[in-house]
Amino acid sequence: MRKWNHLAAALIVAATAGTALAADENVTGQWTAPISLPLVPSSGSVLPNGKLLLWAADGQFYFGRGGNIAYTVLVDPQTQAQQPMTATAGQNMFCTGTTNLADGRILVNGGGQSEVSSIYDPANNSFTRVQDMNVPRGYNANTILSDGSVFTFGGSWSGPGTQVNKIGEVWNESSGWRALPNVTTTSIPAELPVNWASDSHFWLLPTGNGKVLYAGPHPDMKWITTGGNGTMSEAGARGDDAVALNGSTVMYEAGKILKTGGAAAYNFVPASAASYLID
């Protein structure tokens, strides 16, 4: 459920992009009519051409963490045309890491088939399996790096030893995944009543030259370097902010990050109304 808000926002924004606004619509807001889909999306991505690639968990309408195929649909928000497809790259794509590569392809790693990675190519509308990760994981966080490689981190629920350390890894198309034994989830503070630190959709922001800012959800931010075995060091507190599970971050211009919302736990606690700017 934690990904649904992001999908709904992406769908509405993409569906209305480029459409003439009615009077005061930018102030009052406006919802489109519901758009029926042939599946319940668990995740997805906006493609460079403005279309949406959405995929389900196990079946089109159910979740059970089994199987090794993925039901997908390509949606054109402008025309609402839909193209269903079954991806057979050997990956159950529930709770994956997801990265838009520089050339427009989509890297999808982990999830229900927890060590598997595959790439979606919009040029031929197909998935191809690529190198497996060293550490099986799901709910992991990804970010693209300045050289086009991809950094993944965390993701405790999926794979053997689900609550053990899910170290960072870097993917390169030619050589696959390289483990970073010094980039550890055990370095991220845990919060009671559960150790969410390995499983909380880290906010990872690339800052150039293979360096990444861990901006949260914990307020004690960290620098991560991805060369060699990797390193982690303190980056200071996120102002006077608190733990912000389910919060969001976006780099809105080079070196400027907006952080919004979040809460002290995943369920049944009030969310924060606060926003912060990270320079």
Disulfide bonds with the S-S distance in Angstrom:
none
